[in-house]
Amino acid sequence: MEWKNELTRLLGITYPLIQAPMLGITTPAMVAAVSNSGGLGSLPVGGLPPEKVTALIREVKALTQQPFAVNLFTYEPASWHDRKVFDDMQDFLQFLCGANGLAAPPVNFDSVPYYSWKVQLPVLIAAGVKYVSFTFGMPDAEGFALLKEHKIWLMGTATSVEEAVALKTAGADAIIAQGIEAGGHRGSFLPGELPKTGTMALVPQVIDRVRMPVIAAGGIMDGRGVAAAKMLGAAAVQTGSIYLRAHESAATPAHKAALAGITDTDTLLTRAFSGRWARGVRNTFITEVEASGLPVSGYPYQDVLTQPIRKVARELDNTAFINMWAGQAAGKARAWSTADIFAELVRETELLLP
């Protein structure tokens, strides 16, 4: 089959296969393995301090000479957060930890850290990053101008046609159309009800409206998904859940084992861990937070509030209290090396589209 298209040429890659940036799961080794295999690896740096971003980019560059993207969280936090909502949730979480033998320290509301994408841009520019994807929103006009000035190619995440149009108007070079099947955080950013359109319905509608490269994301786990996306007109696919159990994944052993046993109905959308809607495997933490009836702080406050619990749970390899982000088809993920998973995806697709 013919893999090359306008997008592969623009990105300098062999296959129009992009690894989704999964903060907390994706490692520099995973990014490099995909890029070295001919796809586009994606390094997630959302919310990380500039010095950490610098270190991660250096790690990837030490492992590959091929193109890779860096993913940003492009949003501005609300100017005001309800301290009582934060404190009430913290009291509940401290009780929950105590009842389950977890020693997680409390978080100081007044010292919740926030590292904007704006303070990360100088790092990306200094490192010579040429491909950037973004989610949770989009850069402002000044940000777009700075990125364009340095000839950085931009991929924005949309969960609706309206969001895709907004991204095109603002200056994005390609649209990542994220269906409701996708694991992890929703890229939704416009006011109103959370878009819940499936990948198969979303992709062709976005393509028809924006007339620019569109990357299909959500529920794609094998060659059948790649072939279907190509038939819909997608210029590329972005896959994340397919790599959750990879050797290079940062998921803990119990986390990987839990993913092996899930089915199509075992994931749900929740704000319990971060304050933003995200798809993951239901566990004790999600169940207890939702059953509490307490309001949830917005991102990044809820995210920072739950970090100590997740850290302790990860150290104990306790999946009941960590966020196990996963798509609706994540049960098909294989415990192989990233390179082998990628190669199998190519092989399966070529069998279907000779």
Buried (B, 14 or more C-beta within 10 A) or exposed (E): EEBEEEBBEBBEBBBBBBBBBBBBBBBBBBBBBBBBBBBBBBBBBBBBBBEBBBEBBEBBBEBBEBBBBBBBBBBEEEEEBEEEBBBBBBEBBBEBBEEBEBEBEEBEBEEBEEBBBBEBBEBBBEBEBBBBBBBBBBBBEEBBEBBBEBEBBBBBBBBBBBBBBBBBEBBBBBBBBBBBBBBBBBBBBEEEEEBBBBBBEBBBBBBEBBEBBBBBBBBBBBBEBBBBBBEBEBBBBBBBBBBBBBBBBBBBEBBBBBBBEBEEEBBBEBBBBBBBBBBBBBBBBBEBBBEBEBBBBBBBBBBBBBBBBBBBBBEBEBBBBBBBBBBBBBBBBBBBBBBBBBBBBBEBBBEBBE
